[in-house]
Amino acid sequence: MSKYITLLLATVVSISAYAQKKPPTVKPQSYFPTAQVWEQRTPAESGLNADKIQEAIAVAKAAETKNPRNMEISHYQSFGKEPFGEAIGPFAERGDPTGIIIYKGYIIASWGEPLRCDMTHSVTKSFLSSVVGVAVEQGLIKNVSDTVAGYMPPVELFTPGQVNRSADLYGQPQLLTPFATPHNRTITWDHLLRQTSDWEGTLWGKPEWADRPDADASKWIRKRSAPGTVYEYNDVRVNALALAATSVWRRPLPQVLKQYIMDPIGASNTWRWTGYRNAWIVLDGQPVQSVSGGGHWGGGMFINAYDMARFGLLTLHRGNWNGQQLLSEKWVQQALTPTSVKTDYGYMNWFLNTDRKLLPAAPASAFMHVGNGNNIIYVDPEHELVAVIRWIDSNRSINEAIKKILEVFPQ
């Protein structure tokens, strides 16, 4: 009997000792909104300075861009003045200055018309690079260091009603081969993603030299720079990437984005990714539009601020959405890695705060997805912060608004 009593006492002592141990520390799970509900918290509930939030909103509203609200008129007062600057994609009236501030996944402030679907211009490029990233993850693109030419078959343009070719086209190429020149055959996916390709040619009626052309017209047609050696922001080349990605996926890119990114993050069903009216190809016997990477000459992504914020939250969590890795961590790391020729730019359109040059008020680890207008998605991992700011006039004003937002945190 004494043996059993000894065993019982040992068991009681063991249980008592276990009970006195501290429970293991469990890291709080990040909050991700569902498709139906995005929880809101007041700044005070989040331990933040509510007055500073209002000051930040006031700065953003006061710095509304002076450009016309009619995007077509705005185009012809800016990019439309370029050679071959005619609009070939859709435009729309824009709304009021708008924004959303997200802290630890929760909405802590909003203003303007966050449900309004407006053009977001070159923020579209970040969606484009993302569908390329998914293609790499799916194995459709083996490596970003591969040349694009090996993935790009000749493309038939969709020309409804045209059966017989006119005599003046006799003997001219009937298929589009955007990566067939000696220079273009050396361009990799990585070069296109980083805007260092120096791709040459004309696509959808726009020569690459006509996009933001040099003031010296003698430099419009020039010798090519080796891919990877020169950075140049150029929408014709971005659209060449979109066409190549469409060929790889063998389906419209908006469908790819919806399936692999937007639906999983709970985005609305109101966003639309559009292309140019002449950017149609024949793909597997079906007409497919090759979408554009921005609003240059019209088109691009039309999207509301909530959906922009969801995408920003995805990139804040390095491609992970509530445990599901939609963009690989490796891809996000590459997107956040600059080159020596452009030290504050990763993949399109991830603008980096290298040496705090872009946003002196923000941490060096912060980055932005940026589009004309200005439309921005500010992402700040250090503060677990995402801010969408739309229709703000300058980088200086963006920095001032971000500075005010960051003042909400206890010093």
C-alpha positions in Angstrom: 0.0 0.0 0.0 2.8 2.4 0.9 4.1 2.0 -2.7 0.8 3.3 -4.0 0.8 6.2 -1.6 4.3 7.2 -2.6 3.3 7.1 -6.3 0.2 9.2 -5.6 2.2 11.8 -3.7 4.7 12.0 -6.5 1.9 12.5 -9.0 0.4 15.3 -6.9 3.8 17.0 -6.6 4.3 16.7 -10.4 0.9 18.2 -11.2 1.5 21.0 -8.7 4.8 21.9 -10.2 3.3 21.9 -13.7 0.5 24.2 -12.6 3.0 26.7 -11.2 4.9 27.0 -14.5 4.0 30.0 -16.6 2.0 29.2 -19.8 4.0 29.5 -23.0 4.0 33.0 -24.6 1.7 33.0 -27.6 2.2 35.7 -30.2 -1.1 37.5 -30.9 -2.4 36.6 -34.3 -2.6 39.5 -36.8 -6.1 40.7 -37.7 -7.2 40.2 -41.3 -10.6 41.4 -42.5 -13.1 39.0 -44.0 -14.7 39.7 -47.3 -17.8 40.8 -45.5 -16.5 42.7 -42.4 -13.6 45.0 -41.8 -13.5 45.9 -38.1 -12.9 49.5 -37.1 -11.3 50.8 -34.0 -11.0 54.4 -32.8 -7.5 55.7 -32.5 -8.0 55.9 -28.7 -8.9 52.2 -28.6 -5.7 51.5 -30.3 -3.7 53.6 -27.9 -3.1 56.4 -30.5 -3.5 60.1 -30.6 -6.8 60.9 -32.2 -6.1 64.6 -32.6 -3.0 63.8 -34.7 -5.1 61.5 -37.0 -7.4 64.5 -37.7 -4.4 66.7 -38.4 -3.1 64.1 -40.9 -6.4 63.9 -42.7 -6.5 67.7 -42.8 -3.1 67.8 -44.5 -4.1 65.2 -47.1 -7.4 67.1 -47.9 -5.7 70.5 -48.1 -3.1 69.1 -50.5 -5.6 67.9 -53.1 -4.0 67.8 -56.6 -4.8 70.8 -58.8 -5.2 68.7 -61.9 -8.7 68.6 -63.4 -11.1 65.9 -62.0 -11.9 64.8 -65.5 -9.1 62.3 -66.2 -9.3 62.7 -69.9 -8.8 66.5 -69.7 -6.0 65.9 -67.2 -4.3 63.5 -69.6 -4.3 66.0 -72.5 -2.9 68.7 -70.2 0.1 66.4 -69.3 1.0 63.1 -71.1 -1.3 63.9 -74.0 1.2 66.5 -75.1 3.8 63.8 -75.9 4.4 62.5 -79.4 1.7 59.9 -80.2 0.0 61.0 -76.9 -3.6 60.4 -78.0 -5.7 58.5 -75.5 -6.6 55.0 -76.4 -8.0 53.7 -73.1 -11.0 54.6 -70.9 -10.9 57.6 -68.5 -13.4 58.7 -65.8 -14.1 61.6 -63.5 -12.2 61.2 -60.2 -13.7 61.7 -56.8 -12.8 63.7 -53.7 -9.5 63.4 -51.8 -9.8 60.0 -50.1 -7.9 57.8 -47.7 -7.9 55.0 -45.2 -5.5 54.4 -42.3 -5.0 50.8 -41.2 -3.2 49.9 -37.9 -2.6 46.3 -37.0 -5.2 45.3 -39.6 -8.0 47.5 -38.2 -9.4 50.6 -39.8 -8.7 53.5 -37.5 -9.6 56.4 -39.9 -11.1 57.1 -43.3 -12.1 60.1 -45.3 -13.5 61.1 -48.7 -15.1 58.4 -50.9 -13.3 55.1 -50.0 -16.0 53.1 -51.8 -15.6 55.0 -55.1 -13.8 53.1 -57.9 -11.3 55.6 -59.4 -8.3 55.2 -61.7 -5.3 54.3 -59.6 -2.9 54.8 -62.5 0.5 53.2 -61.9 -0.4 51.4 -58.7 -1.7 49.0 -61.4 2.0 48.0 -62.0 2.1 46.4 -58.5 -0.8 44.2 -59.5 0.9 43.4 -62.8 4.1 42.4 -61.1 2.1 40.3 -58.6 0.5 38.1 -61.3 4.0 37.6 -62.8 5.1 36.6 -59.3 2.3 34.0 -59.1 3.4 32.7 -62.6 6.8 32.1 -61.1 5.4 30.3 -58.1 3.2 28.2 -60.4 6.2 27.2 -62.5 4.9 28.9 -65.6 8.0 31.0 -65.5 10.9 29.0 -64.3 13.2 31.8 -63.3 13.0 35.6 -63.5 16.5 35.5 -64.9 15.2 33.7 -68.0 15.0 35.7 -71.2 11.4 36.6 -72.1 11.8 35.7 -75.8 11.8 32.0 -75.0 8.3 32.3 -73.5 6.9 34.5 -76.2 5.4 33.0 -79.3 4.3 35.2 -82.3 1.0 37.0 -81.4 -1.9 37.4 -83.8 -3.7 40.7 -83.4 -7.5 40.5 -83.1 -8.9 42.6 -86.0 -12.6 41.9 -86.3 -14.0 42.4 -89.8 -10.6 42.3 -91.5 -10.4 39.2 -93.7 -8.3 40.4 -96.7 -5.2 42.4 -96.1 -4.9 45.6 -98.1 -2.2 45.8 -100.8 -0.1 48.3 -98.9 0.5 45.5 -96.2 1.6 42.9 -98.8 4.8 41.2 -97.6 4.8 42.9 -94.2 4.8 40.8 -91.0 1.4 39.5 -90.0 2.2 38.5 -86.4 3.5 40.6 -83.5 6.9 39.6 -82.2 7.9 42.0 -79.5 11.0 40.2 -78.3 12.5 39.3 -81.7 15.1 42.0 -82.2 18.7 41.2 -81.2 18.5 43.6 -78.2 15.1 42.5 -77.1 16.1 38.8 -77.2 18.5 39.5 -74.3 15.9 41.0 -72.0 14.9 38.9 -68.9 11.7 39.0 -66.8 13.8 40.6 -64.0 14.8 43.5 -66.4 11.2 44.2 -67.3 10.1 44.0 -63.6 12.7 46.5 -62.6 12.3 48.8 -65.6 15.9 48.4 -66.7 15.3 46.5 -69.9 15.6 49.4 -72.4 13.2 47.4 -74.6 12.9 48.8 -78.1 9.9 49.0 -80.3 6.3 50.1 -80.7 3.3 48.5 -79.0 -0.3 49.4 -79.3 0.6 52.4 -81.5 3.0 53.9 -78.9 6.8 53.9 -79.6 8.8 53.4 -76.4 10.8 56.6 -77.1 7.5 58.7 -77.1 6.8 58.0 -73.4 8.2 60.9 -71.4 10.6 61.7 -74.3 13.9 63.4 -73.8 13.8 67.2 -74.4 16.5 66.6 -77.0 14.7 65.1 -80.0 18.0 63.7 -81.3 18.1 61.2 -78.4 14.7 59.7 -79.2 16.1 57.1 -81.5 19.4 56.0 -80.0 21.7 53.1 -79.4 20.3 50.6 -76.8 21.8 50.2 -73.4 22.6 46.7 -72.2 19.6 45.4 -70.1 20.1 45.9 -66.4 22.4 48.9 -66.8 20.0 51.8 -67.1 16.7 52.5 -65.3 13.9 54.3 -67.2 10.3 54.5 -66.2 8.4 53.6 -69.3 4.8 52.4 -69.8 5.3 51.0 -73.3 7.8 48.5 -71.8 5.4 47.8 -68.9 2.7 47.0 -71.4 5.2 44.6 -73.2 5.5 42.8 -69.8 1.7 42.6 -69.6 1.5 41.1 -73.1 4.2 38.5 -72.2 2.5 37.6 -69.0 -0.8 37.2 -70.8 0.9 34.8 -73.2 2.4 32.8 -70.3 -0.9 32.5 -68.5 -2.9 31.9 -71.7 -5.8 33.8 -70.2 -6.7 37.4 -69.3 -4.7 38.8 -66.5 -7.7 40.3 -64.6 -9.0 36.7 -64.2 -5.6 35.6 -62.9 -5.5 38.5 -60.4 -9.0 37.8 -59.2 -8.4 34.1 -58.6 -5.0 34.2 -57.0 -4.9 37.6 -55.2 -8.1 39.7 -55.0 -10.6 37.0 -54.0 -8.4 35.4 -51.4 -7.8 38.9 -49.7 -11.6 39.5 -49.7 -11.6 42.4 -52.2 -14.9 43.6 -53.6 -16.3 42.7 -56.9 -16.2 46.3 -58.2 -12.6 46.7 -59.3 -11.8 46.5 -63.0 -8.5 46.2 -64.8 -8.8 47.6 -68.3 -6.5 47.9 -71.4 -6.4 49.9 -74.6 -9.1 49.7 -77.2 -6.6 48.4 -79.8 -4.8 46.0 -77.4 -6.7 42.8 -78.4 -5.0 39.6 -79.5 -6.2 36.1 -80.5 -5.4 33.6 -77.8 -6.5 29.9 -78.2 -9.2 31.0 -80.7 -10.6 33.7 -78.4 -10.3 37.5 -78.4 -8.4 38.6 -75.2 -7.4 42.1 -74.2 -3.9 42.6 -73.1 -4.3 45.0 -70.2 -2.1 48.0 -69.5 0.1 48.6 -66.5 -1.3 52.1 -65.7 -3.4 55.0 -66.8 -0.9 56.4 -69.4 -3.1 56.9 -72.5 -6.0 55.7 -70.4 -7.0 52.4 -68.8 -5.4 50.5 -66.0 -7.0 49.6 -62.7 -10.2 51.2 -61.5 -10.5 50.4 -57.9 -11.8 51.6 -54.5 -9.6 52.6 -51.5 -10.7 49.6 -49.4 -9.4 47.1 -52.0 -6.2 49.1 -52.4 -5.8 48.9 -48.6 -6.3 45.1 -48.6 -3.5 44.8 -51.2 -1.3 47.0 -49.0 -2.1 44.8 -46.0 -1.0 41.7 -48.1 2.3 43.3 -48.9 2.7 44.4 -45.3 2.6 40.7 -44.3 5.0 39.8 -47.1 2.5 38.1 -49.3 0.7 36.2 -46.5 -3.0 36.6 -45.9 -4.2 35.0 -42.7 -1.9 32.0 -43.0 -2.2 31.6 -46.8 0.9 32.5 -48.8 -0.5 34.3 -51.9 2.9 35.8 -52.9 6.0 33.9 -51.9 8.2 35.5 -49.3 11.1 35.1 -51.8 9.1 37.1 -54.3 8.3 39.9 -51.9 12.0 40.0 -50.8 12.9 40.4 -54.5 10.3 43.1 -54.9 11.8 45.0 -52.0 15.4 44.6 -53.2 16.7 47.5 -55.4 19.4 47.6 -58.0 22.6 49.6 -58.1 21.2 51.6 -61.0 18.0 52.6 -59.1 18.5 52.2 -55.4 15.0 53.2 -54.4 13.0 50.9 -56.7 12.4 47.2 -56.5 9.9 45.5 -58.7 7.2 47.6 -60.3 5.7 49.5 -58.6 7.4 49.1 -55.2 9.1 52.4 -54.4 11.6 52.0 -51.5 12.5 54.5 -48.8 16.2 53.8 -49.2 18.2 56.2 -47.0 14.9 57.8 -46.3 15.2 59.9 -49.5 11.6 59.3 -50.7 9.9 59.9 -47.3 12.3 61.6 -44.8 9.6 61.3 -42.1 9.2 57.6 -42.5 11.4 54.6 -41.5 13.8 53.4 -44.1 11.9 50.0 -44.1 8.7 51.7 -45.3 7.7 51.4 -49.0 5.0 52.7 -51.3 3.0 51.5 -54.3 2.6 54.7 -56.3 0.5 56.0 -59.1 0.0 59.3 -60.8 -2.6 61.6 -59.4 -1.2 61.0 -56.8 -2.5 57.6 -55.6 -0.4 55.9 -53.0 -0.4 52.8 -50.8 2.0 53.5 -47.9 3.2 50.3 -46.2 5.1 50.6 -42.9 6.1 47.2 -41.3 7.8 49.0 -38.4 4.5 50.5 -37.2 2.2 47.7 -38.6 0.6 50.5 -40.7 -1.0 50.8 -44.1 -2.3 54.1 -45.4 -4.1 54.7 -48.7 -4.0 58.4 -49.8 -5.6 59.4 -53.1 -5.4 62.6 -55.1 -2.7 64.3 -53.2 -0.5 66.8 -55.1 3.2 66.1 -54.5 5.8 63.9 -52.8 6.3 66.8 -50.3 2.6 66.7 -49.3 2.7 62.9 -49.1 5.7 63.1 -46.7 3.9 65.8 -44.6 0.8 63.6 -44.4 2.8 60.5 -43.4 4.7 62.6 -40.9 1.4 63.6 -39.2 0.2 60.0 -39.3 3.3 58.8 -37.5 2.9 61.4 -34.9 -0.1 59.5 -33.5 2.3 56.9 -32.0 3.4 57.6 -28.4 6.9 59.1 -28.5 
